[in-house]
Amino acid sequence: MRKRNRRVQVRLTEQEYRGFLKRVGSSGLSQEEYLRQLLRGLVPRDLPPPDYHRFMEELYQVGSLLRQLSHQAQALGAVDAARCESAVEQFRQLVEEVTAAVISPGRL
């Protein structure tokens, strides 16, 4: 059985409807999911630029290399372990902030 079994109908002017379709289209969500996010107090974001996912994949690879270098340097006693871990954590936070700024819906 469906969880969503309540239907809501809304009447819009032609201008409102075109604006709604434009916002839905730029978000990449279905009309239903777009409205559900608004009802949850979230403002859906536009789809990220086409290069975003490639860029994030490269950032994850750089982060992985940093982590590997950090572990190797710590094993050899070549660097301060706390500083190294701090740098890796700062990089991870930066990636999370970029993701939140580009993809995650904002609050109303």
ChimeraX commands (.cxc) that place a marker at each C-alpha (Angstrom):
marker #1 position 0.00,0.00,0.00 radius 0.5
marker #1 position 1.18,3.50,-0.77 radius 0.5
marker #1 position 2.41,5.65,2.08 radius 0.5
marker #1 position 1.33,8.81,0.33 radius 0.5
marker #1 position -2.36,8.37,-0.18 radius 0.5
marker #1 position -3.55,11.98,0.24 radius 0.5
marker #1 position -3.92,14.18,-2.80 radius 0.5
marker #1 position -3.75,17.98,-2.82 radius 0.5
marker #1 position -4.82,20.09,-5.76 radius 0.5
marker #1 position -3.73,23.68,-6.24 radius 0.5
marker #1 position -4.90,26.13,-8.86 radius 0.5
marker #1 position -2.29,28.48,-10.29 radius 0.5
marker #1 position -2.35,31.28,-12.81 radius 0.5
marker #1 position -0.47,30.67,-16.04 radius 0.5
marker #1 position 2.36,32.91,-14.83 radius 0.5
marker #1 position 2.59,31.13,-11.45 radius 0.5
marker #1 position 2.58,27.75,-13.19 radius 0.5
marker #1 position 5.37,28.75,-15.60 radius 0.5
marker #1 position 7.44,30.02,-12.66 radius 0.5
marker #1 position 6.79,26.79,-10.76 radius 0.5
marker #1 position 7.83,24.65,-13.74 radius 0.5
marker #1 position 10.97,26.75,-14.23 radius 0.5
marker #1 position 12.01,26.29,-10.59 radius 0.5
marker #1 position 11.22,22.57,-10.65 radius 0.5
marker #1 position 13.17,22.12,-13.87 radius 0.5
marker #1 position 16.24,23.92,-12.57 radius 0.5
marker #1 position 16.19,21.84,-9.37 radius 0.5
marker #1 position 16.16,18.49,-11.19 radius 0.5
marker #1 position 13.46,17.23,-8.81 radius 0.5
marker #1 position 10.00,15.97,-9.63 radius 0.5
marker #1 position 7.14,18.39,-8.99 radius 0.5
marker #1 position 6.04,16.26,-6.04 radius 0.5
marker #1 position 9.48,16.13,-4.41 radius 0.5
marker #1 position 9.97,19.85,-4.96 radius 0.5
marker #1 position 6.73,20.58,-3.08 radius 0.5
marker #1 position 7.55,18.04,-0.34 radius 0.5
marker #1 position 10.86,19.78,0.31 radius 0.5
marker #1 position 9.10,23.14,0.54 radius 0.5
marker #1 position 6.61,21.64,3.00 radius 0.5
marker #1 position 9.52,20.38,5.12 radius 0.5
marker #1 position 10.82,23.97,5.26 radius 0.5
marker #1 position 13.61,23.41,2.74 radius 0.5
marker #1 position 14.36,25.48,-0.34 radius 0.5
marker #1 position 15.50,23.18,-3.17 radius 0.5
marker #1 position 18.69,24.28,-4.90 radius 0.5
marker #1 position 19.33,24.35,-8.61 radius 0.5
marker #1 position 21.19,21.43,-10.13 radius 0.5
marker #1 position 24.95,21.87,-9.76 radius 0.5
marker #1 position 26.99,22.76,-12.85 radius 0.5
marker #1 position 27.90,19.82,-15.11 radius 0.5
marker #1 position 31.53,19.81,-13.93 radius 0.5
marker #1 position 30.61,19.71,-10.23 radius 0.5
marker #1 position 30.66,15.92,-9.85 radius 0.5
marker #1 position 33.97,15.59,-11.69 radius 0.5
marker #1 position 35.44,18.34,-9.53 radius 0.5
marker #1 position 34.21,16.69,-6.32 radius 0.5
marker #1 position 35.64,13.34,-7.42 radius 0.5
marker #1 position 39.02,15.01,-7.89 radius 0.5
marker #1 position 38.74,16.61,-4.44 radius 0.5
marker #1 position 37.99,13.20,-2.89 radius 0.5
marker #1 position 41.07,11.76,-4.63 radius 0.5
marker #1 position 43.22,14.61,-3.28 radius 0.5
marker #1 position 41.79,14.00,0.19 radius 0.5
marker #1 position 42.59,10.32,-0.06 radius 0.5
marker #1 position 46.16,11.08,-1.10 radius 0.5
marker #1 position 46.51,13.54,1.80 radius 0.5
marker #1 position 45.30,10.90,4.22 radius 0.5
marker #1 position 47.74,8.31,2.82 radius 0.5
marker #1 position 50.64,10.76,2.99 radius 0.5
marker #1 position 49.65,11.69,6.51 radius 0.5
marker #1 position 49.71,8.07,7.65 radius 0.5
marker #1 position 53.06,7.41,5.96 radius 0.5
marker #1 position 54.65,10.54,7.42 radius 0.5
marker #1 position 53.36,9.68,10.89 radius 0.5
marker #1 position 54.72,6.14,10.62 radius 0.5
marker #1 position 58.15,7.52,9.73 radius 0.5
marker #1 position 57.96,10.19,12.41 radius 0.5
marker #1 position 58.61,12.83,9.76 radius 0.5
marker #1 position 55.85,15.23,10.77 radius 0.5
marker #1 position 53.76,16.27,13.71 radius 0.5
marker #1 position 50.83,13.83,13.75 radius 0.5
marker #1 position 48.39,16.34,15.25 radius 0.5
marker #1 position 49.14,18.96,12.59 radius 0.5
marker #1 position 48.78,16.41,9.85 radius 0.5
marker #1 position 45.44,15.16,11.14 radius 0.5
marker #1 position 44.27,18.75,11.54 radius 0.5
marker #1 position 45.06,19.49,7.88 radius 0.5
marker #1 position 43.20,16.40,6.71 radius 0.5
marker #1 position 40.20,17.36,8.88 radius 0.5
marker #1 position 40.20,20.92,7.48 radius 0.5
marker #1 position 40.18,19.50,3.96 radius 0.5
marker #1 position 37.27,17.18,4.82 radius 0.5
marker #1 position 35.30,20.10,6.28 radius 0.5
marker #1 position 35.96,22.17,3.16 radius 0.5
marker #1 position 34.56,19.41,0.96 radius 0.5
marker #1 position 31.46,19.20,3.19 radius 0.5
marker #1 position 30.97,22.97,3.03 radius 0.5
marker #1 position 31.23,23.00,-0.76 radius 0.5
marker #1 position 28.73,20.15,-0.96 radius 0.5
marker #1 position 26.32,21.90,1.40 radius 0.5
marker #1 position 26.60,25.19,-0.49 radius 0.5
marker #1 position 25.97,23.62,-3.89 radius 0.5
marker #1 position 23.67,20.65,-3.35 radius 0.5
marker #1 position 21.96,20.63,0.03 radius 0.5
marker #1 position 18.65,22.45,0.20 radius 0.5
marker #1 position 18.58,25.59,2.33 radius 0.5
marker #1 position 16.18,26.36,5.16 radius 0.5
marker #1 position 13.21,28.69,4.64 radius 0.5
marker link #1:1,2 radius 0.2
marker link #1:2,3 radius 0.2
marker link #1:3,4 radius 0.2
marker link #1:4,5 radius 0.2
marker link #1:5,6 radius 0.2
marker link #1:6,7 radius 0.2
marker link #1:7,8 radius 0.2
marker link #1:8,9 radius 0.2
marker link #1:9,10 radius 0.2
marker link #1:10,11 radius 0.2
marker link #1:11,12 radius 0.2
marker link #1:12,13 radius 0.2
marker link #1:13,14 radius 0.2
marker link #1:14,15 radius 0.2
marker link #1:15,16 radius 0.2
marker link #1:16,17 radius 0.2
marker link #1:17,18 radius 0.2
marker link #1:18,19 radius 0.2
marker link #1:19,20 radius 0.2
marker link #1:20,21 radius 0.2
marker link #1:21,22 radius 0.2
marker link #1:22,23 radius 0.2
marker link #1:23,24 radius 0.2
marker link #1:24,25 radius 0.2
marker link #1:25,26 radius 0.2
marker link #1:26,27 radius 0.2
marker link #1:27,28 radius 0.2
marker link #1:28,29 radius 0.2
marker link #1:29,30 radius 0.2
marker link #1:30,31 radius 0.2
marker link #1:31,32 radius 0.2
marker link #1:32,33 radius 0.2
marker link #1:33,34 radius 0.2
marker link #1:34,35 radius 0.2
marker link #1:35,36 radius 0.2
marker link #1:36,37 radius 0.2
marker link #1:37,38 radius 0.2
marker link #1:38,39 radius 0.2
marker link #1:39,40 radius 0.2
marker link #1:40,41 radius 0.2
marker link #1:41,42 radius 0.2
marker link #1:42,43 radius 0.2
marker link #1:43,44 radius 0.2
marker link #1:44,45 radius 0.2
marker link #1:45,46 radius 0.2
marker link #1:46,47 radius 0.2
marker link #1:47,48 radius 0.2
marker link #1:48,49 radius 0.2
marker link #1:49,50 radius 0.2
marker link #1:50,51 radius 0.2
marker link #1:51,52 radius 0.2
marker link #1:52,53 radius 0.2
marker link #1:53,54 radius 0.2
marker link #1:54,55 radius 0.2
marker link #1:55,56 radius 0.2
marker link #1:56,57 radius 0.2
marker link #1:57,58 radius 0.2
marker link #1:58,59 radius 0.2
marker link #1:59,60 radius 0.2
marker link #1:60,61 radius 0.2
marker link #1:61,62 radius 0.2
marker link #1:62,63 radius 0.2
marker link #1:63,64 radius 0.2
marker link #1:64,65 radius 0.2
marker link #1:65,66 radius 0.2
marker link #1:66,67 radius 0.2
marker link #1:67,68 radius 0.2
marker link #1:68,69 radius 0.2
marker link #1:69,70 radius 0.2
marker link #1:70,71 radius 0.2
marker link #1:71,72 radius 0.2
marker link #1:72,73 radius 0.2
marker link #1:73,74 radius 0.2
marker link #1:74,75 radius 0.2
marker link #1:75,76 radius 0.2
marker link #1:76,77 radius 0.2
marker link #1:77,78 radius 0.2
marker link #1:78,79 radius 0.2
marker link #1:79,80 radius 0.2
marker link #1:80,81 radius 0.2
marker link #1:81,82 radius 0.2
marker link #1:82,83 radius 0.2
marker link #1:83,84 radius 0.2
marker link #1:84,85 radius 0.2
marker link #1:85,86 radius 0.2
marker link #1:86,87 radius 0.2
marker link #1:87,88 radius 0.2
marker link #1:88,89 radius 0.2
marker link #1:89,90 radius 0.2
marker link #1:90,91 radius 0.2
marker link #1:91,92 radius 0.2
marker link #1:92,93 radius 0.2
marker link #1:93,94 radius 0.2
marker link #1:94,95 radius 0.2
marker link #1:95,96 radius 0.2
marker link #1:96,97 radius 0.2
marker link #1:97,98 radius 0.2
marker link #1:98,99 radius 0.2
marker link #1:99,100 radius 0.2
marker link #1:100,101 radius 0.2
marker link #1:101,102 radius 0.2
marker link #1:102,103 radius 0.2
marker link #1:103,104 radius 0.2
marker link #1:104,105 radius 0.2
marker link #1:105,106 radius 0.2
marker link #1:106,107 radius 0.2
marker link #1:107,108 radius 0.2
view
